[in-house]
């Protein structure tokens, strides 16, 4: 019969289970760190058992020592303080590691930490938002770290506060795009800057921030889709009943039309990307009066479809404008028209997208830049796939 802990009485018997229990406890501690850092932690704590308790008391400090955080001199000084039994606060200070990281569990640390905000006011405020549950802690930290790299303390603190309201599975893409919108709003030399309507503010709620981000992102998609301009407007521009029909072929065309007509033409990336429509501005004496979205030819009448015909603020267009559209259609070489408008892009969309995103990606550390570059391309692939299915 195997003796239990309560049944062991001799000193020899009490010593026998000690070693496997210690190994089991140590293995459990190390397993909480993400690979490959668990092996690095194992190597360090095997050589310096004094550091092993950090896995429970200050996982971030142990992770920082094995992941190359700070300077070599700082890591050596912090390590010596730990070996000498010094205060962990002193060791963290020598390493330049913020104390507010102390509350995060080992699995929170999956990649080397950037320099994080550490002033007293920030530390006090962010302590209110550190996740109490271990679930989602890694995503929360990565979002806060990314925000601090791409912007400043106020944005990092805002992300720390708002992250709890977004499912962990969606945080990455949501805060990536909000950060991109916010970053471009501070970079006047980028195309993305020209697409910003409303800038980010610390007082802004997540819902409002997402609305503005989505509006900006759709404009960015349109910019990448159109590139240098749409090669074919499908129908010929012209005049009818005193109205002029002007094809929208450039990003500036769509932005100006949306601004002047108070409509959503600046959000037309998906519709234009479908290859099924073209949009024309209808003007009288140089003044915009309506927009017409034309679609595939109908097989019974062999005539383009009027998908939408709207005056300013999406009001119903006057009958005179509707009549002018019919006259304009009659002026087209309908017998030679293709059945549908076809693709709008004149350049490689992947290339245009990377050109748009390159300034933002270039502002990031190398490891994050590589990961986000792949994400940007995958976003493009998903968008293109959806557009092809629509056609």
C-alpha positions in Angstrom: 0.0 0.0 0.0 1.4 3.5 -1.0 1.6 5.9 1.9 -0.2 9.2 1.7 1.2 12.5 3.0 -0.6 12.0 6.3 0.7 8.5 6.7 4.4 9.3 6.2 6.2 9.3 9.5 9.9 8.7 9.0 12.3 11.5 7.9 13.5 9.4 4.9 9.9 8.8 3.8 9.1 12.5 4.1 12.1 13.4 1.9 11.3 11.0 -0.9 8.2 12.7 -2.4 9.7 16.2 -2.2 11.8 16.1 -5.4 9.0 15.0 -7.7 6.6 17.5 -6.1 9.0 20.3 -6.7 9.5 19.3 -10.3 5.8 19.1 -10.8 5.3 22.6 -9.2 8.1 24.0 -11.3 6.8 22.5 -14.5 3.3 24.0 -13.8 4.8 27.4 -13.2 6.8 27.4 -16.5 3.9 26.0 -18.5 2.0 29.2 -17.9 4.4 31.2 -20.1 3.9 31.2 -23.8 6.3 29.3 -26.1 9.2 29.8 -26.7 9.6 31.9 -23.6 8.7 29.0 -21.3 12.0 27.4 -22.3 14.0 30.6 -21.7 12.3 31.0 -18.3 13.1 27.4 -17.5 16.8 27.9 -18.3 17.1 31.1 -16.2 15.3 29.7 -13.2 17.3 26.5 -13.3 20.5 28.5 -13.1 19.0 30.9 -10.5 16.3 29.3 -8.3 15.8 32.7 -6.6 14.1 34.0 -9.7 11.5 31.2 -9.9 9.2 32.8 -7.4 8.8 35.7 -9.9 6.5 33.4 -11.9 3.9 34.0 -9.2 4.9 37.3 -7.7 5.9 39.3 -10.8 5.7 37.3 -14.1 6.3 40.4 -16.2 9.7 40.9 -14.5 10.7 37.3 -15.2 9.5 37.6 -18.8 11.4 40.9 -19.3 14.7 39.3 -18.1 14.5 36.5 -20.7 13.0 38.5 -23.6 15.6 41.2 -23.9 13.6 44.0 -22.4 15.5 47.3 -21.8 19.3 47.4 -21.9 21.8 44.6 -21.1 23.1 46.7 -18.1 19.6 47.2 -16.8 18.8 43.5 -17.0 22.1 42.6 -15.2 21.4 45.1 -12.4 17.8 43.8 -12.0 18.9 40.2 -12.0 21.6 40.9 -9.3 19.0 42.7 -7.2 16.8 39.6 -7.4 19.6 37.2 -6.5 20.5 39.4 -3.5 16.9 39.3 -2.3 16.3 43.0 -3.0 12.9 44.6 -3.5 11.1 43.8 -6.8 10.2 47.4 -7.1 13.9 48.3 -7.3 14.6 45.5 -9.8 11.8 46.8 -12.0 13.1 50.3 -11.8 16.6 49.2 -12.8 15.0 47.5 -15.8 12.7 50.4 -16.6 9.7 48.0 -16.3 6.3 49.6 -15.3 5.0 48.2 -12.0 1.4 48.2 -13.3 2.4 45.1 -15.3 2.8 43.1 -12.0 -0.9 42.2 -11.9 -0.9 40.4 -15.3 -0.6 36.6 -15.4 2.3 34.8 -17.2 0.4 33.9 -20.3 -0.2 37.6 -21.0 3.3 37.9 -22.4 3.6 36.4 -25.9 6.0 38.8 -27.6 8.8 41.1 -26.4 7.4 44.2 -24.7 7.9 47.7 -26.2 8.7 50.6 -24.0 5.5 51.2 -22.1 4.2 54.4 -20.3 5.3 54.5 -16.6 4.6 57.9 -15.2 2.8 57.8 -11.9 -0.5 59.3 -13.1 -0.7 56.8 -16.0 0.1 53.9 -13.6 -2.6 54.9 -11.2 -5.3 55.3 -13.9 -4.5 52.1 -15.9 -4.5 50.0 -12.7 -8.3 50.4 -12.8 -8.5 48.6 -16.2 -6.0 45.7 -15.8 -8.1 42.6 -16.4 -9.0 40.8 -13.2 -9.7 37.5 -15.0 -6.9 35.8 -16.9 -9.0 35.3 -20.0 -8.4 38.0 -22.5 -5.4 39.4 -20.6 -3.0 38.7 -23.4 -5.1 40.5 -26.0 -5.7 43.4 -23.6 -1.9 43.9 -23.1 -1.2 43.6 -26.8 -3.8 46.2 -27.6 -2.5 48.6 -24.9 1.1 48.1 -26.0 0.2 48.7 -29.7 -1.6 51.9 -28.8 1.3 53.2 -26.8 3.7 52.5 -29.7 1.5 54.0 -32.4 0.3 57.1 -30.4 0.7 58.4 -26.9 -0.3 57.7 -23.3 -3.8 59.2 -23.7 -4.6 56.8 -26.5 -3.1 53.8 -24.7 -5.2 54.6 -21.6 -8.3 55.0 -23.8 -7.7 51.6 -25.4 -7.1 50.1 -21.9 -10.5 51.4 -20.8 -12.4 50.5 -23.9 -11.0 47.0 -24.5 -13.3 45.4 -22.0 -16.3 46.3 -24.1 -15.0 44.4 -27.2 -14.9 40.5 -27.4 -11.3 39.3 -27.2 -11.6 37.7 -30.6 -12.5 41.1 -32.2 -10.1 43.4 -30.3 -7.2 43.0 -32.6 -8.9 44.2 -35.8 -11.1 46.8 -34.1 -8.2 48.6 -32.3 -5.8 48.1 -35.2 -8.2 50.0 -37.5 -9.0 52.7 -34.8 -5.3 53.1 -34.3 -4.7 53.4 -38.1 -7.5 56.0 -38.4 -6.1 58.0 -35.4 -2.5 57.8 -36.7 -3.3 59.0 -40.2 -5.1 61.9 -38.7 -1.8 63.1 -37.3 0.2 62.6 -40.6 -0.6 65.4 -43.1 1.7 63.9 -45.7 -0.3 60.7 -46.1 -3.3 60.0 -48.3 -5.1 58.6 -45.3 -4.9 62.1 -43.7 -7.0 63.5 -46.5 -9.8 60.9 -45.8 -10.2 61.8 -42.1 -13.5 63.6 -41.3 -13.5 63.5 -37.5 -10.3 63.1 -35.4 -10.0 60.9 -32.3 -10.5 62.4 -28.8 -10.0 60.9 -25.4 -13.6 61.8 -24.6 -14.9 59.9 -27.5 -16.8 56.7 -26.8 -16.0 53.4 -28.5 -19.2 53.5 -30.6 -18.5 56.9 -32.0 -14.8 56.0 -32.6 -15.8 52.9 -34.5 -18.3 54.8 -36.6 -15.7 57.4 -37.7 -13.1 54.6 -38.2 -15.5 52.6 -40.5 -16.2 55.8 -42.5 -12.5 56.4 -42.9 -11.7 52.8 -43.7 -14.3 52.7 -46.5 -12.8 55.8 -48.0 -9.4 54.1 -47.8 -10.8 51.0 -49.5 -12.2 53.2 -52.3 -8.9 55.0 -52.6 -7.1 51.6 -53.0 -9.7 50.3 -55.4 -9.7 53.3 -57.8 -6.0 54.1 -57.6 -5.1 56.5 -60.4 -8.7 56.5 -61.8 -11.3 54.3 -63.4 -10.3 53.6 -67.0 -13.8 53.1 -68.4 -16.9 55.0 -67.4 -19.0 52.4 -69.5 -21.5 55.1 -70.7 -20.3 58.2 -72.5 -20.5 61.5 -70.6 -22.7 64.1 -72.4 -25.6 66.4 -72.3 -29.4 65.9 -72.4 -32.3 68.4 -72.0 -29.9 71.0 -70.6 -28.3 68.7 -68.1 -24.6 67.6 -68.1 -23.7 64.0 -67.2 -20.2 63.8 -65.7 -18.6 60.4 -64.9 -17.0 60.0 -61.5 -13.7 58.3 -62.1 -11.3 59.5 -59.4 -11.2 59.4 -55.7 -11.4 63.2 -55.6 -14.6 62.9 -57.8 -16.3 60.7 -55.3 -15.2 62.7 -52.2 -16.2 66.0 -53.7 -19.6 64.6 -54.9 -20.3 63.1 -51.5 -19.4 66.4 -49.7 -21.4 68.6 -52.0 -24.4 66.3 -52.4 -24.5 65.2 -48.7 -24.6 61.5 -49.6 -22.5 58.3 -49.1 -20.7 58.1 -52.4 -17.4 58.3 -50.5 -18.4 54.9 -49.0 -18.8 53.2 -52.4 -15.8 50.8 -52.4 -17.9 47.6 -52.2 -20.5 48.8 -54.8 -17.8 50.0 -57.2 -15.7 47.0 -56.6 -18.5 44.7 -57.7 -17.9 45.8 -61.3 -21.7 46.1 -61.7 -22.2 49.9 -61.5 -20.9 53.3 -62.6 -21.8 56.7 -61.1 -22.4 60.0 -62.8 -22.9 63.5 -61.5 -25.8 65.3 -63.1 -25.3 69.1 -63.4 -27.1 72.1 -64.7 -25.2 75.3 -65.5 -22.2 73.8 -63.6 -24.2 73.2 -60.4 -24.7 69.6 -59.1 -28.3 68.7 -59.0 -28.4 64.8 -58.8 -26.4 61.6 -59.0 -27.3 58.6 -61.1 -26.0 55.1 -60.4 -26.3 53.0 -63.6 -26.2 49.2 -63.7 -26.2 46.2 -66.1 -28.2 46.3 -69.3 -31.7 44.7 -69.2 -32.0 41.9 -71.8 -35.5 42.7 -72.7 -35.0 46.4 -73.5 -31.2 46.4 -73.9 -31.0 49.5 -71.8 -28.9 50.3 -68.7 -30.6 50.0 -65.4 -31.1 53.1 -63.2 -30.0 51.6 -59.8 -30.4 54.9 -58.0 -31.2 58.5 -59.0 -31.1 60.9 -56.1 -30.9 64.6 -55.6 -29.0 66.3 -52.7 -29.4 64.6 -49.3 -30.8 61.5 -51.1 -34.0 63.2 -52.0 -36.1 62.1 -54.9 -34.8 63.6 -58.2 -37.2 65.9 -60.1 -39.1 64.5 -63.0 -37.1 66.7 -65.4 -33.9 65.0 -64.3 -35.5 61.6 -64.8 -36.5 62.6 -68.3 -33.0 63.8 -69.1 -31.6 60.5 -68.0 -33.8 58.7 -70.6 -32.7 61.1 -73.3 -29.1 60.6 -72.3 -29.5 56.8 -72.5 -30.9 57.2 -76.0 -27.7 59.0 -77.1 -25.5 56.1 -76.1 -24.3 53.4 -78.6 -26.5 50.8 -76.8 -26.0 48.1 -79.4 -22.3 48.1 -78.8 -22.3 48.3 -75.0 -21.2 45.4 -72.9 -23.9 43.9 -70.7 -22.4 45.3 -67.5 -19.8 48.0 -66.6 -17.0 45.6 -65.6 -14.0 46.0 -63.2 -13.2 49.6 -62.1 -9.6 49.4 -61.1 -6.9 50.5 -63.4 -3.9 49.3 -61.4 -3.1 46.3 -59.2 -5.2 46.6 -56.1 -2.7 44.8 -53.9 -0.1 47.3 -54.9 -2.3 50.3 -54.3 -3.3 49.0 -50.9 0.3 48.4 -49.8 1.2 51.9 -51.0 -1.6 53.3 -48.9 -0.7 51.4 -45.8 3.1 51.5 -46.1 3.5 54.8 -44.1 1.5 53.3 -41.2 3.3 50.0 -41.2 6.6 51.8 -41.3 5.8 53.5 -38.0 5.7 50.1 -36.3 8.4 47.9 -34.8 9.6 45.2 -37.2 7.7 42.2 -35.6 4.4 44.1 -35.6 5.0 45.4 -39.1 5.4 41.9 -40.5 2.3 40.6 -38.8 0.1 43.6 -39.8 1.4 43.6 -43.4 0.1 40.0 -43.7 -3.2 41.1 -42.1 -3.6 44.0 -44.6 -3.1 41.7 -47.5 -5.5 39.1 -46.1 -8.1 41.9 -45.6 -7.7 42.8 -49.3 -8.0 39.2 -50.3 -11.3 38.8 -48.4 -12.7 42.0 -50.0 -11.7 40.9 -53.5 -13.3 37.5 -52.9 -16.5 39.1 -51.7 -16.6 41.3 -54.8 -16.1 38.4 -57.2 -18.9 36.5 -55.6 -21.2 39.5 -56.1 -20.4 39.5 -59.8 
